Amino acid sequence: MQLNKLLDLYGPEELDLALAEALKRGAISSGSVGYLLDQQRRKRRSHPALAVILPDHPNVRNTHVVPHDLKSYDNLNGGKDDQ
């Protein structure tokens, strides 16, 4: 179950590398694999992988968000930059 979560968060390629490293070290547990994945992430200076948890409600699951130009927000403070 934990390895499936790691697969969802990190993808198959990264998980394969971490599994191979864990086997090589004799550290065969999902916690060890998670630790190795986190070490790889830190070396790349990436943000932590976070699971997106949505409620099981059709209005939430079927919502489509249309992206728009964010420049309109610049006018909210009268066009002044925060400095």
mmCIF file of the N, C-alpha and C atoms, coordinates in Angstrom:
data_MODEL
# 
_entry.id   MODEL 
# 
loop_
_atom_site.group_PDB 
_atom_site.id 
_atom_site.type_symbol 
_atom_site.label_atom_id 
_atom_site.label_alt_id 
_atom_site.label_comp_id 
_atom_site.label_asym_id 
_atom_site.label_entity_id 
_atom_site.label_seq_id 
_atom_site.pdbx_PDB_ins_code 
_atom_site.Cartn_x 
_atom_site.Cartn_y 
_atom_site.Cartn_z 
_atom_site.occupancy 
_atom_site.B_iso_or_equiv 
_atom_site.pdbx_formal_charge 
_atom_site.auth_seq_id 
_atom_site.auth_comp_id 
_atom_site.auth_asym_id 
_atom_site.auth_atom_id 
_atom_site.pdbx_PDB_model_num 
ATOM 1   N N  . MET A 1 1  ? 0.824   -1.184 0.000   1.00 0.00 ? 1  MET A N  1 
ATOM 2   C CA . MET A 1 1  ? 0.000   0.000  0.000   1.00 0.00 ? 1  MET A CA 1 
ATOM 3   C C  . MET A 1 1  ? 0.874   1.257  0.000   1.00 0.00 ? 1  MET A C  1 
ATOM 4   N N  . GLN A 1 2  ? 1.890   1.325  0.865   1.00 0.00 ? 2  GLN A N  1 
ATOM 5   C CA . GLN A 1 2  ? 2.778   2.480  0.939   1.00 0.00 ? 2  GLN A CA 1 
ATOM 6   C C  . GLN A 1 2  ? 3.570   2.642  -0.355  1.00 0.00 ? 2  GLN A C  1 
ATOM 7   N N  . LEU A 1 3  ? 3.999   1.551  -0.959  1.00 0.00 ? 3  LEU A N  1 
ATOM 8   C CA . LEU A 1 3  ? 4.740   1.650  -2.215  1.00 0.00 ? 3  LEU A CA 1 
ATOM 9   C C  . LEU A 1 3  ? 3.859   2.204  -3.329  1.00 0.00 ? 3  LEU A C  1 
ATOM 10  N N  . ASN A 1 4  ? 2.574   1.885  -3.311  1.00 0.00 ? 4  ASN A N  1 
ATOM 11  C CA . ASN A 1 4  ? 1.654   2.454  -4.301  1.00 0.00 ? 4  ASN A CA 1 
ATOM 12  C C  . ASN A 1 4  ? 1.557   3.968  -4.135  1.00 0.00 ? 4  ASN A C  1 
ATOM 13  N N  . LYS A 1 5  ? 1.553   4.450  -2.904  1.00 0.00 ? 5  LYS A N  1 
ATOM 14  C CA . LYS A 1 5  ? 1.520   5.895  -2.660  1.00 0.00 ? 5  LYS A CA 1 
ATOM 15  C C  . LYS A 1 5  ? 2.800   6.545  -3.173  1.00 0.00 ? 5  LYS A C  1 
ATOM 16  N N  . LEU A 1 6  ? 3.938   5.899  -2.919  1.00 0.00 ? 6  LEU A N  1 
ATOM 17  C CA . LEU A 1 6  ? 5.211   6.431  -3.404  1.00 0.00 ? 6  LEU A CA 1 
ATOM 18  C C  . LEU A 1 6  ? 5.249   6.445  -4.932  1.00 0.00 ? 6  LEU A C  1 
ATOM 19  N N  . LEU A 1 7  ? 4.674   5.435  -5.551  1.00 0.00 ? 7  LEU A N  1 
ATOM 20  C CA . LEU A 1 7  ? 4.590   5.382  -7.010  1.00 0.00 ? 7  LEU A CA 1 
ATOM 21  C C  . LEU A 1 7  ? 3.782   6.555  -7.533  1.00 0.00 ? 7  LEU A C  1 
ATOM 22  N N  . ASP A 1 8  ? 2.654   6.838  -6.898  1.00 0.00 ? 8  ASP A N  1 
ATOM 23  C CA . ASP A 1 8  ? 1.815   7.962  -7.316  1.00 0.00 ? 8  ASP A CA 1 
ATOM 24  C C  . ASP A 1 8  ? 2.535   9.293  -7.137  1.00 0.00 ? 8  ASP A C  1 
ATOM 25  N N  . LEU A 1 9  ? 3.293   9.427  -6.066  1.00 0.00 ? 9  LEU A N  1 
ATOM 26  C CA . LEU A 1 9  ? 3.961   10.692 -5.767  1.00 0.00 ? 9  LEU A CA 1 
ATOM 27  C C  . LEU A 1 9  ? 5.204   10.931 -6.626  1.00 0.00 ? 9  LEU A C  1 
ATOM 28  N N  . TYR A 1 10 ? 5.996   9.882  -6.849  1.00 0.00 ? 10 TYR A N  1 
ATOM 29  C CA . TYR A 1 10 ? 7.303   10.053 -7.482  1.00 0.00 ? 10 TYR A CA 1 
ATOM 30  C C  . TYR A 1 10 ? 7.396   9.508  -8.901  1.00 0.00 ? 10 TYR A C  1 
ATOM 31  N N  . GLY A 1 11 ? 6.499   8.636  -9.288  1.00 0.00 ? 11 GLY A N  1 
ATOM 32  C CA . GLY A 1 11 ? 6.546   8.050  -10.622 1.00 0.00 ? 11 GLY A CA 1 
ATOM 33  C C  . GLY A 1 11 ? 7.373   6.781  -10.663 1.00 0.00 ? 11 GLY A C  1 
ATOM 34  N N  . PRO A 1 12 ? 7.199   6.002  -11.746 1.00 0.00 ? 12 PRO A N  1 
ATOM 35  C CA . PRO A 1 12 ? 7.846   4.683  -11.829 1.00 0.00 ? 12 PRO A CA 1 
ATOM 36  C C  . PRO A 1 12 ? 9.363   4.724  -11.932 1.00 0.00 ? 12 PRO A C  1 
ATOM 37  N N  . GLU A 1 13 ? 9.914   5.701  -12.645 1.00 0.00 ? 13 GLU A N  1 
ATOM 38  C CA . GLU A 1 13 ? 11.372  5.726  -12.830 1.00 0.00 ? 13 GLU A CA 1 
ATOM 39  C C  . GLU A 1 13 ? 12.091  5.985  -11.508 1.00 0.00 ? 13 GLU A C  1 
ATOM 40  N N  . GLU A 1 14 ? 11.634  6.994  -10.772 1.00 0.00 ? 14 GLU A N  1 
ATOM 41  C CA . GLU A 1 14 ? 12.284  7.309  -9.498  1.00 0.00 ? 14 GLU A CA 1 
ATOM 42  C C  . GLU A 1 14 ? 12.092  6.181  -8.493  1.00 0.00 ? 14 GLU A C  1 
ATOM 43  N N  . LEU A 1 15 ? 10.909  5.589  -8.485  1.00 0.00 ? 15 LEU A N  1 
ATOM 44  C CA . LEU A 1 15 ? 10.656  4.482  -7.556  1.00 0.00 ? 15 LEU A CA 1 
ATOM 45  C C  . LEU A 1 15 ? 11.549  3.295  -7.884  1.00 0.00 ? 15 LEU A C  1 
ATOM 46  N N  . ASP A 1 16 ? 11.726  2.986  -9.159  1.00 0.00 ? 16 ASP A N  1 
ATOM 47  C CA . ASP A 1 16 ? 12.615  1.884  -9.552  1.00 0.00 ? 16 ASP A CA 1 
ATOM 48  C C  . ASP A 1 16 ? 14.038  2.114  -9.054  1.00 0.00 ? 16 ASP A C  1 
ATOM 49  N N  . LEU A 1 17 ? 14.541  3.341  -9.213  1.00 0.00 ? 17 LEU A N  1 
ATOM 50  C CA . LEU A 1 17 ? 15.898  3.644  -8.741  1.00 0.00 ? 17 LEU A CA 1 
ATOM 51  C C  . LEU A 1 17 ? 16.005  3.487  -7.227  1.00 0.00 ? 17 LEU A C  1 
ATOM 52  N N  . ALA A 1 18 ? 15.000  3.967  -6.513  1.00 0.00 ? 18 ALA A N  1 
ATOM 53  C CA . ALA A 1 18 ? 15.023  3.867  -5.050  1.00 0.00 ? 18 ALA A CA 1 
ATOM 54  C C  . ALA A 1 18 ? 14.905  2.412  -4.601  1.00 0.00 ? 18 ALA A C  1 
ATOM 55  N N  . LEU A 1 19 ? 14.080  1.625  -5.272  1.00 0.00 ? 19 LEU A N  1 
ATOM 56  C CA . LEU A 1 19 ? 13.947  0.202  -4.929  1.00 0.00 ? 19 LEU A CA 1 
ATOM 57  C C  . LEU A 1 19 ? 15.270  -0.536 -5.153  1.00 0.00 ? 19 LEU A C  1 
ATOM 58  N N  . ALA A 1 20 ? 15.933  -0.249 -6.263  1.00 0.00 ? 20 ALA A N  1 
ATOM 59  C CA . ALA A 1 20 ? 17.215  -0.898 -6.549  1.00 0.00 ? 20 ALA A CA 1 
ATOM 60  C C  . ALA A 1 20 ? 18.250  -0.531 -5.488  1.00 0.00 ? 20 ALA A C  1 
ATOM 61  N N  . GLU A 1 21 ? 18.284  0.743  -5.098  1.00 0.00 ? 21 GLU A N  1 
ATOM 62  C CA . GLU A 1 21 ? 19.227  1.188  -4.071  1.00 0.00 ? 21 GLU A CA 1 
ATOM 63  C C  . GLU A 1 21 ? 18.911  0.549  -2.721  1.00 0.00 ? 21 GLU A C  1 
ATOM 64  N N  . ALA A 1 22 ? 17.625  0.447  -2.388  1.00 0.00 ? 22 ALA A N  1 
ATOM 65  C CA . ALA A 1 22 ? 17.227  -0.171 -1.120  1.00 0.00 ? 22 ALA A CA 1 
ATOM 66  C C  . ALA A 1 22 ? 17.628  -1.642 -1.089  1.00 0.00 ? 22 ALA A C  1 
ATOM 67  N N  . LEU A 1 23 ? 17.438  -2.343 -2.194  1.00 0.00 ? 23 LEU A N  1 
ATOM 68  C CA . LEU A 1 23 ? 17.841  -3.759 -2.263  1.00 0.00 ? 23 LEU A CA 1 
ATOM 69  C C  . LEU A 1 23 ? 19.351  -3.892 -2.120  1.00 0.00 ? 23 LEU A C  1 
ATOM 70  N N  . LYS A 1 24 ? 20.092  -2.997 -2.768  1.00 0.00 ? 24 LYS A N  1 
ATOM 71  C CA . LYS A 1 24 ? 21.550  -3.037 -2.693  1.00 0.00 ? 24 LYS A CA 1 
ATOM 72  C C  . LYS A 1 24 ? 22.032  -2.822 -1.257  1.00 0.00 ? 24 LYS A C  1 
ATOM 73  N N  . ARG A 1 25 ? 21.325  -1.972 -0.508  1.00 0.00 ? 25 ARG A N  1 
ATOM 74  C CA . ARG A 1 25 ? 21.692  -1.678 0.878   1.00 0.00 ? 25 ARG A CA 1 
ATOM 75  C C  . ARG A 1 25 ? 21.123  -2.686 1.869   1.00 0.00 ? 25 ARG A C  1 
ATOM 76  N N  . GLY A 1 26 ? 20.239  -3.553 1.409   1.00 0.00 ? 26 GLY A N  1 
ATOM 77  C CA . GLY A 1 26 ? 19.588  -4.502 2.312   1.00 0.00 ? 26 GLY A CA 1 
ATOM 78  C C  . GLY A 1 26 ? 18.558  -3.837 3.207   1.00 0.00 ? 26 GLY A C  1 
ATOM 79  N N  . ALA A 1 27 ? 18.093  -2.673 2.808   1.00 0.00 ? 27 ALA A N  1 
ATOM 80  C CA . ALA A 1 27 ? 17.098  -1.917 3.583   1.00 0.00 ? 27 ALA A CA 1 
ATOM 81  C C  . ALA A 1 27 ? 15.757  -2.051 2.877   1.00 0.00 ? 27 ALA A C  1 
ATOM 82  N N  . ILE A 1 28 ? 15.146  -3.199 3.048   1.00 0.00 ? 28 ILE A N  1 
ATOM 83  C CA . ILE A 1 28 ? 13.948  -3.524 2.282   1.00 0.00 ? 28 ILE A CA 1 
ATOM 84  C C  . ILE A 1 28 ? 12.703  -3.220 3.104   1.00 0.00 ? 28 ILE A C  1 
ATOM 85  N N  . SER A 1 29 ? 12.299  -1.956 3.083   1.00 0.00 ? 29 SER A N  1 
ATOM 86  C CA . SER A 1 29 ? 11.036  -1.550 3.697   1.00 0.00 ? 29 SER A CA 1 
ATOM 87  C C  . SER A 1 29 ? 10.535  -0.323 2.959   1.00 0.00 ? 29 SER A C  1 
ATOM 88  N N  . SER A 1 30 ? 9.238   -0.079 3.023   1.00 0.00 ? 30 SER A N  1 
ATOM 89  C CA . SER A 1 30 ? 8.691   1.088  2.329   1.00 0.00 ? 30 SER A CA 1 
ATOM 90  C C  . SER A 1 30 ? 9.229   2.380  2.939   1.00 0.00 ? 30 SER A C  1 
ATOM 91  N N  . GLY A 1 31 ? 9.518   2.374  4.238   1.00 0.00 ? 31 GLY A N  1 
ATOM 92  C CA . GLY A 1 31 ? 10.099  3.542  4.875   1.00 0.00 ? 31 GLY A CA 1 
ATOM 93  C C  . GLY A 1 31 ? 11.478  3.860  4.329   1.00 0.00 ? 31 GLY A C  1 
ATOM 94  N N  . SER A 1 32 ? 12.274  2.821  4.106   1.00 0.00 ? 32 SER A N  1 
ATOM 95  C CA . SER A 1 32 ? 13.612  3.016  3.535   1.00 0.00 ? 32 SER A CA 1 
ATOM 96  C C  . SER A 1 32 ? 13.530  3.549  2.116   1.00 0.00 ? 32 SER A C  1 
ATOM 97  N N  . VAL A 1 33 ? 12.606  3.014  1.336   1.00 0.00 ? 33 VAL A N  1 
ATOM 98  C CA . VAL A 1 33 ? 12.429  3.470  -0.043  1.00 0.00 ? 33 VAL A CA 1 
ATOM 99  C C  . VAL A 1 33 ? 11.971  4.928  -0.044  1.00 0.00 ? 33 VAL A C  1 
ATOM 100 N N  . GLY A 1 34 ? 11.047  5.272  0.838   1.00 0.00 ? 34 GLY A N  1 
ATOM 101 C CA . GLY A 1 34 ? 10.593  6.650  0.954   1.00 0.00 ? 34 GLY A CA 1 
ATOM 102 C C  . GLY A 1 34 ? 11.723  7.584  1.330   1.00 0.00 ? 34 GLY A C  1 
ATOM 103 N N  . TYR A 1 35 ? 12.576  7.137  2.235   1.00 0.00 ? 35 TYR A N  1 
ATOM 104 C CA . TYR A 1 35 ? 13.733  7.929  2.649   1.00 0.00 ? 35 TYR A CA 1 
ATOM 105 C C  . TYR A 1 35 ? 14.675  8.165  1.468   1.00 0.00 ? 35 TYR A C  1 
ATOM 106 N N  . LEU A 1 36 ? 14.932  7.130  0.690   1.00 0.00 ? 36 LEU A N  1 
ATOM 107 C CA . LEU A 1 36 ? 15.813  7.260  -0.467  1.00 0.00 ? 36 LEU A CA 1 
ATOM 108 C C  . LEU A 1 36 ? 15.209  8.202  -1.513  1.00 0.00 ? 36 LEU A C  1 
ATOM 109 N N  . LEU A 1 37 ? 13.904  8.113  -1.715  1.00 0.00 ? 37 LEU A N  1 
ATOM 110 C CA . LEU A 1 37 ? 13.240  9.015  -2.650  1.00 0.00 ? 37 LEU A CA 1 
ATOM 111 C C  . LEU A 1 37 ? 13.358  10.462 -2.179  1.00 0.00 ? 37 LEU A C  1 
ATOM 112 N N  . ASP A 1 38 ? 13.227  10.661 -0.881  1.00 0.00 ? 38 ASP A N  1 
ATOM 113 C CA . ASP A 1 38 ? 13.350  12.006 -0.339  1.00 0.00 ? 38 ASP A CA 1 
ATOM 114 C C  . ASP A 1 38 ? 14.779  12.523 -0.496  1.00 0.00 ? 38 ASP A C  1 
ATOM 115 N N  . GLN A 1 39 ? 15.762  11.651 -0.317  1.00 0.00 ? 39 GLN A N  1 
ATOM 116 C CA . GLN A 1 39 ? 17.163  12.046 -0.529  1.00 0.00 ? 39 GLN A CA 1 
ATOM 117 C C  . GLN A 1 39 ? 17.402  12.467 -1.977  1.00 0.00 ? 39 GLN A C  1 
ATOM 118 N N  . GLN A 1 40 ? 16.839  11.702 -2.924  1.00 0.00 ? 40 GLN A N  1 
ATOM 119 C CA . GLN A 1 40 ? 16.968  12.048 -4.345  1.00 0.00 ? 40 GLN A CA 1 
ATOM 120 C C  . GLN A 1 40 ? 16.341  13.413 -4.615  1.00 0.00 ? 40 GLN A C  1 
ATOM 121 N N  . ARG A 1 41 ? 15.177  13.663 -4.027  1.00 0.00 ? 41 ARG A N  1 
ATOM 122 C CA . ARG A 1 41 ? 14.476  14.930 -4.219  1.00 0.00 ? 41 ARG A CA 1 
ATOM 123 C C  . ARG A 1 41 ? 15.320  16.088 -3.693  1.00 0.00 ? 41 ARG A C  1 
ATOM 124 N N  . ARG A 1 42 ? 15.924  15.898 -2.504  1.00 0.00 ? 42 ARG A N  1 
ATOM 125 C CA . ARG A 1 42 ? 16.751  16.952 -1.909  1.00 0.00 ? 42 ARG A CA 1 
ATOM 126 C C  . ARG A 1 42 ? 17.986  17.248 -2.760  1.00 0.00 ? 42 ARG A C  1 
ATOM 127 N N  . LYS A 1 43 ? 18.588  16.214 -3.345  1.00 0.00 ? 43 LYS A N  1 
ATOM 128 C CA . LYS A 1 43 ? 19.749  16.415 -4.210  1.00 0.00 ? 43 LYS A CA 1 
ATOM 129 C C  . LYS A 1 43 ? 19.380  17.256 -5.427  1.00 0.00 ? 43 LYS A C  1 
ATOM 130 N N  . ARG A 1 44 ? 18.152  17.087 -5.924  1.00 0.00 ? 44 ARG A N  1 
ATOM 131 C CA . ARG A 1 44 ? 17.681  17.868 -7.074  1.00 0.00 ? 44 ARG A CA 1 
ATOM 132 C C  . ARG A 1 44 ? 17.172  19.244 -6.659  1.00 0.00 ? 44 ARG A C  1 
ATOM 133 N N  . ARG A 1 45 ? 17.101  19.457 -5.342  1.00 0.00 ? 45 ARG A N  1 
ATOM 134 C CA . ARG A 1 45 ? 16.562  20.703 -4.784  1.00 0.00 ? 45 ARG A CA 1 
ATOM 135 C C  . ARG A 1 45 ? 15.130  20.946 -5.241  1.00 0.00 ? 45 ARG A C  1 
ATOM 136 N N  . SER A 1 46 ? 14.352  19.875 -5.256  1.00 0.00 ? 46 SER A N  1 
ATOM 137 C CA . SER A 1 46 ? 12.943  19.946 -5.645  1.00 0.00 ? 46 SER A CA 1 
ATOM 138 C C  . SER A 1 46 ? 12.076  20.135 -4.408  1.00 0.00 ? 46 SER A C  1 
ATOM 139 N N  . HIS A 1 47 ? 10.871  20.595 -4.656  1.00 0.00 ? 47 HIS A N  1 
ATOM 140 C CA . HIS A 1 47 ? 9.896   20.710 -3.582  1.00 0.00 ? 47 HIS A CA 1 
ATOM 141 C C  . HIS A 1 47 ? 9.406   19.319 -3.194  1.00 0.00 ? 47 HIS A C  1 
ATOM 142 N N  . PRO A 1 48 ? 8.937   19.149 -1.964  1.00 0.00 ? 48 PRO A N  1 
ATOM 143 C CA . PRO A 1 48 ? 8.416   17.849 -1.551  1.00 0.00 ? 48 PRO A CA 1 
ATOM 144 C C  . PRO A 1 48 ? 7.218   17.424 -2.400  1.00 0.00 ? 48 PRO A C  1 
ATOM 145 N N  . ALA A 1 49 ? 7.137   16.139 -2.663  1.00 0.00 ? 49 ALA A N  1 
ATOM 146 C CA . ALA A 1 49 ? 5.988   15.595 -3.377  1.00 0.00 ? 49 ALA A CA 1 
ATOM 147 C C  . ALA A 1 49 ? 4.810   15.529 -2.412  1.00 0.00 ? 49 ALA A C  1 
ATOM 148 N N  . LEU A 1 50 ? 3.716   16.118 -2.800  1.00 0.00 ? 50 LEU A N  1 
ATOM 149 C CA . LEU A 1 50 ? 2.536   16.141 -1.945  1.00 0.00 ? 50 LEU A CA 1 
ATOM 150 C C  . LEU A 1 50 ? 1.372   15.480 -2.663  1.00 0.00 ? 50 LEU A C  1 
ATOM 151 N N  . ALA A 1 51 ? 0.676   14.652 -1.946  1.00 0.00 ? 51 ALA A N  1 
ATOM 152 C CA . ALA A 1 51 ? -0.513  14.023 -2.514  1.00 0.00 ? 51 ALA A CA 1 
ATOM 153 C C  . ALA A 1 51 ? -1.660  15.020 -2.504  1.00 0.00 ? 51 ALA A C  1 
ATOM 154 N N  . VAL A 1 52 ? -2.414  15.041 -3.589  1.00 0.00 ? 52 VAL A N  1 
ATOM 155 C CA . VAL A 1 52 ? -3.597  15.887 -3.666  1.00 0.00 ? 52 VAL A CA 1 
ATOM 156 C C  . VAL A 1 52 ? -4.788  15.038 -3.243  1.00 0.00 ? 52 VAL A C  1 
ATOM 157 N N  . ILE A 1 53 ? -5.425  15.451 -2.169  1.00 0.00 ? 53 ILE A N  1 
ATOM 158 C CA . ILE A 1 53 ? -6.554  14.691 -1.646  1.00 0.00 ? 53 ILE A CA 1 
ATOM 159 C C  . ILE A 1 53 ? -7.827  15.498 -1.878  1.00 0.00 ? 53 ILE A C  1 
ATOM 160 N N  . LEU A 1 54 ? -8.691  14.981 -2.725  1.00 0.00 ? 54 LEU A N  1 
ATOM 161 C CA . LEU A 1 54 ? -9.955  15.638 -3.014  1.00 0.00 ? 54 LEU A CA 1 
ATOM 162 C C  . LEU A 1 54 ? -11.099 14.860 -2.379  1.00 0.00 ? 54 LEU A C  1 
ATOM 163 N N  . PRO A 1 55 ? -12.124 15.566 -1.914  1.00 0.00 ? 55 PRO A N  1 
ATOM 164 C CA . PRO A 1 55 ? -13.278 14.854 -1.378  1.00 0.00 ? 55 PRO A CA 1 
ATOM 165 C C  . PRO A 1 55 ? -13.963 14.045 -2.475  1.00 0.00 ? 55 PRO A C  1 
ATOM 166 N N  . ASP A 1 56 ? -14.589 12.982 -2.086  1.00 0.00 ? 56 ASP A N  1 
ATOM 167 C CA . ASP A 1 56 ? -15.268 12.114 -3.046  1.00 0.00 ? 56 ASP A CA 1 
ATOM 168 C C  . ASP A 1 56 ? -16.677 12.658 -3.315  1.00 0.00 ? 56 ASP A C  1 
ATOM 169 N N  . HIS A 1 57 ? -16.717 13.859 -3.880  1.00 0.00 ? 57 HIS A N  1 
ATOM 170 C CA . HIS A 1 57 ? -17.981 14.514 -4.184  1.00 0.00 ? 57 HIS A CA 1 
ATOM 171 C C  . HIS A 1 57 ? -17.967 14.891 -5.661  1.00 0.00 ? 57 HIS A C  1 
ATOM 172 N N  . PRO A 1 58 ? -19.013 14.554 -6.418  1.00 0.00 ? 58 PRO A N  1 
ATOM 173 C CA . PRO A 1 58 ? -18.979 14.801 -7.863  1.00 0.00 ? 58 PRO A CA 1 
ATOM 174 C C  . PRO A 1 58 ? -18.809 16.274 -8.239  1.00 0.00 ? 58 PRO A C  1 
ATOM 175 N N  . ASN A 1 59 ? -19.327 17.203 -7.433  1.00 0.00 ? 59 ASN A N  1 
ATOM 176 C CA . ASN A 1 59 ? -19.161 18.620 -7.753  1.00 0.00 ? 59 ASN A CA 1 
ATOM 177 C C  . ASN A 1 59 ? -17.704 19.047 -7.660  1.00 0.00 ? 59 ASN A C  1 
ATOM 178 N N  . VAL A 1 60 ? -16.931 18.387 -6.806  1.00 0.00 ? 60 VAL A N  1 
ATOM 179 C CA . VAL A 1 60 ? -15.514 18.700 -6.683  1.00 0.00 ? 60 VAL A CA 1 
ATOM 180 C C  . VAL A 1 60 ? -14.716 17.949 -7.734  1.00 0.00 ? 60 VAL A C  1 
ATOM 181 N N  . ARG A 1 61 ? -14.981 16.686 -7.902  1.00 0.00 ? 61 ARG A N  1 
ATOM 182 C CA . ARG A 1 61 ? -14.218 15.844 -8.822  1.00 0.00 ? 61 ARG A CA 1 
ATOM 183 C C  . ARG A 1 61 ? -14.415 16.248 -10.284 1.00 0.00 ? 61 ARG A C  1 
ATOM 184 N N  . ASN A 1 62 ? -15.581 16.798 -10.631 1.00 0.00 ? 62 ASN A N  1 
ATOM 185 C CA . ASN A 1 62 ? -15.888 17.127 -12.019 1.00 0.00 ? 62 ASN A CA 1 
ATOM 186 C C  . ASN A 1 62 ? -15.749 18.611 -12.337 1.00 0.00 ? 62 ASN A C  1 
ATOM 187 N N  . THR A 1 63 ? -15.177 19.376 -11.422 1.00 0.00 ? 63 THR A N  1 
ATOM 188 C CA . THR A 1 63 ? -15.005 20.803 -11.637 1.00 0.00 ? 63 THR A CA 1 
ATOM 189 C C  . THR A 1 63 ? -13.863 21.048 -12.616 1.00 0.00 ? 63 THR A C  1 
ATOM 190 N N  . HIS A 1 64 ? -14.113 21.927 -13.560 1.00 0.00 ? 64 HIS A N  1 
ATOM 191 C CA . HIS A 1 64 ? -13.091 22.302 -14.544 1.00 0.00 ? 64 HIS A CA 1 
ATOM 192 C C  . HIS A 1 64 ? -12.741 23.765 -14.312 1.00 0.00 ? 64 HIS A C  1 
ATOM 193 N N  . VAL A 1 65 ? -11.476 24.045 -14.091 1.00 0.00 ? 65 VAL A N  1 
ATOM 194 C CA . VAL A 1 65 ? -11.018 25.408 -13.844 1.00 0.00 ? 65 VAL A CA 1 
ATOM 195 C C  . VAL A 1 65 ? -10.343 25.923 -15.113 1.00 0.00 ? 65 VAL A C  1 
ATOM 196 N N  . VAL A 1 66 ? -10.809 27.071 -15.585 1.00 0.00 ? 66 VAL A N  1 
ATOM 197 C CA . VAL A 1 66 ? -10.238 27.682 -16.780 1.00 0.00 ? 66 VAL A CA 1 
ATOM 198 C C  . VAL A 1 66 ? -9.182  28.701 -16.342 1.00 0.00 ? 66 VAL A C  1 
ATOM 199 N N  . PRO A 1 67 ? -7.931  28.515 -16.736 1.00 0.00 ? 67 PRO A N  1 
ATOM 200 C CA . PRO A 1 67 ? -6.894  29.478 -16.348 1.00 0.00 ? 67 PRO A CA 1 
ATOM 201 C C  . PRO A 1 67 ? -7.115  30.817 -17.054 1.00 0.00 ? 67 PRO A C  1 
ATOM 202 N N  . HIS A 1 68 ? -6.713  31.873 -16.420 1.00 0.00 ? 68 HIS A N  1 
ATOM 203 C CA . HIS A 1 68 ? -6.846  33.206 -16.996 1.00 0.00 ? 68 HIS A CA 1 
ATOM 204 C C  . HIS A 1 68 ? -5.592  34.030 -16.707 1.00 0.00 ? 68 HIS A C  1 
ATOM 205 N N  . ASP A 1 69 ? -5.495  35.158 -17.387 1.00 0.00 ? 69 ASP A N  1 
ATOM 206 C CA . ASP A 1 69 ? -4.351  36.049 -17.228 1.00 0.00 ? 69 ASP A CA 1 
ATOM 207 C C  . ASP A 1 69 ? -4.379  36.664 -15.834 1.00 0.00 ? 69 ASP A C  1 
ATOM 208 N N  . LEU A 1 70 ? -3.297  36.559 -15.094 1.00 0.00 ? 70 LEU A N  1 
ATOM 209 C CA . LEU A 1 70 ? -3.248  37.053 -13.721 1.00 0.00 ? 70 LEU A CA 1 
ATOM 210 C C  . LEU A 1 70 ? -2.934  38.540 -13.627 1.00 0.00 ? 70 LEU A C  1 
ATOM 211 N N  . LYS A 1 71 ? -2.679  39.189 -14.746 1.00 0.00 ? 71 LYS A N  1 
ATOM 212 C CA . LYS A 1 71 ? -2.364  40.619 -14.722 1.00 0.00 ? 71 LYS A CA 1 
ATOM 213 C C  . LYS A 1 71 ? -3.521  41.446 -14.187 1.00 0.00 ? 71 LYS A C  1 
ATOM 214 N N  . SER A 1 72 ? -4.742  40.939 -14.301 1.00 0.00 ? 72 SER A N  1 
ATOM 215 C CA . SER A 1 72 ? -5.887  41.701 -13.791 1.00 0.00 ? 72 SER A CA 1 
ATOM 216 C C  . SER A 1 72 ? -5.777  41.917 -12.283 1.00 0.00 ? 72 SER A C  1 
ATOM 217 N N  . TYR A 1 73 ? -5.059  41.071 -11.590 1.00 0.00 ? 73 TYR A N  1 
ATOM 218 C CA . TYR A 1 73 ? -4.878  41.224 -10.142 1.00 0.00 ? 73 TYR A CA 1 
ATOM 219 C C  . TYR A 1 73 ? -3.957  42.398 -9.807  1.00 0.00 ? 73 TYR A C  1 
ATOM 220 N N  . ASP A 1 74 ? -3.115  42.797 -10.762 1.00 0.00 ? 74 ASP A N  1 
ATOM 221 C CA . ASP A 1 74 ? -2.221  43.935 -10.523 1.00 0.00 ? 74 ASP A CA 1 
ATOM 222 C C  . ASP A 1 74 ? -3.010  45.217 -10.272 1.00 0.00 ? 74 ASP A C  1 
ATOM 223 N N  . ASN A 1 75 ? -4.193  45.318 -10.833 1.00 0.00 ? 75 ASN A N  1 
ATOM 224 C CA . ASN A 1 75 ? -5.012  46.530 -10.680 1.00 0.00 ? 75 ASN A CA 1 
ATOM 225 C C  . ASN A 1 75 ? -5.672  46.624 -9.309  1.00 0.00 ? 75 ASN A C  1 
ATOM 226 N N  . LEU A 1 76 ? -5.673  45.558 -8.540  1.00 0.00 ? 76 LEU A N  1 
ATOM 227 C CA . LEU A 1 76 ? -6.340  45.567 -7.242  1.00 0.00 ? 76 LEU A CA 1 
ATOM 228 C C  . LEU A 1 76 ? -5.679  46.533 -6.265  1.00 0.00 ? 76 LEU A C  1 
ATOM 229 N N  . ASN A 1 77 ? -4.387  46.739 -6.385  1.00 0.00 ? 77 ASN A N  1 
ATOM 230 C CA . ASN A 1 77 ? -3.695  47.674 -5.470  1.00 0.00 ? 77 ASN A CA 1 
ATOM 231 C C  . ASN A 1 77 ? -3.335  48.982 -6.170  1.00 0.00 ? 77 ASN A C  1 
ATOM 232 N N  . GLY A 1 78 ? -4.079  49.317 -7.212  1.00 0.00 ? 78 GLY A N  1 
ATOM 233 C CA . GLY A 1 78 ? -3.850  50.569 -7.920  1.00 0.00 ? 78 GLY A CA 1 
ATOM 234 C C  . GLY A 1 78 ? -2.612  50.549 -8.788  1.00 0.00 ? 78 GLY A C  1 
ATOM 235 N N  . GLY A 1 79 ? -2.116  49.372 -9.137  1.00 0.00 ? 79 GLY A N  1 
ATOM 236 C CA . GLY A 1 79 ? -0.946  49.258 -9.994  1.00 0.00 ? 79 GLY A CA 1 
ATOM 237 C C  . GLY A 1 79 ? 0.365   49.474 -9.269  1.00 0.00 ? 79 GLY A C  1 
ATOM 238 N N  . LYS A 1 80 ? 0.340   49.611 -7.954  1.00 0.00 ? 80 LYS A N  1 
ATOM 239 C CA . LYS A 1 80 ? 1.557   49.826 -7.182  1.00 0.00 ? 80 LYS A CA 1 
ATOM 240 C C  . LYS A 1 80 ? 2.202   48.486 -6.836  1.00 0.00 ? 80 LYS A C  1 
ATOM 241 N N  . ASP A 1 81 ? 3.516   48.423 -6.940  1.00 0.00 ? 81 ASP A N  1 
ATOM 242 C CA . ASP A 1 81 ? 4.247   47.201 -6.567  1.00 0.00 ? 81 ASP A CA 1 
ATOM 243 C C  . ASP A 1 81 ? 4.419   47.157 -5.061  1.00 0.00 ? 81 ASP A C  1 
ATOM 244 N N  . ASP A 1 82 ? 4.373   45.955 -4.488  1.00 0.00 ? 82 ASP A N  1 
ATOM 245 C CA . ASP A 1 82 ? 4.707   45.767 -3.075  1.00 0.00 ? 82 ASP A CA 1 
ATOM 246 C C  . ASP A 1 82 ? 6.219   45.704 -2.944  1.00 0.00 ? 82 ASP A C  1 
ATOM 247 N N  . GLN A 1 83 ? 6.799   46.663 -2.278  1.00 0.00 ? 83 GLN A N  1 
ATOM 248 C CA . GLN A 1 83 ? 8.251   46.641 -2.114  1.00 0.00 ? 83 GLN A CA 1 
ATOM 249 C C  . GLN A 1 83 ? 8.643   46.873 -0.717  1.00 0.00 ? 83 GLN A C  1 
# 
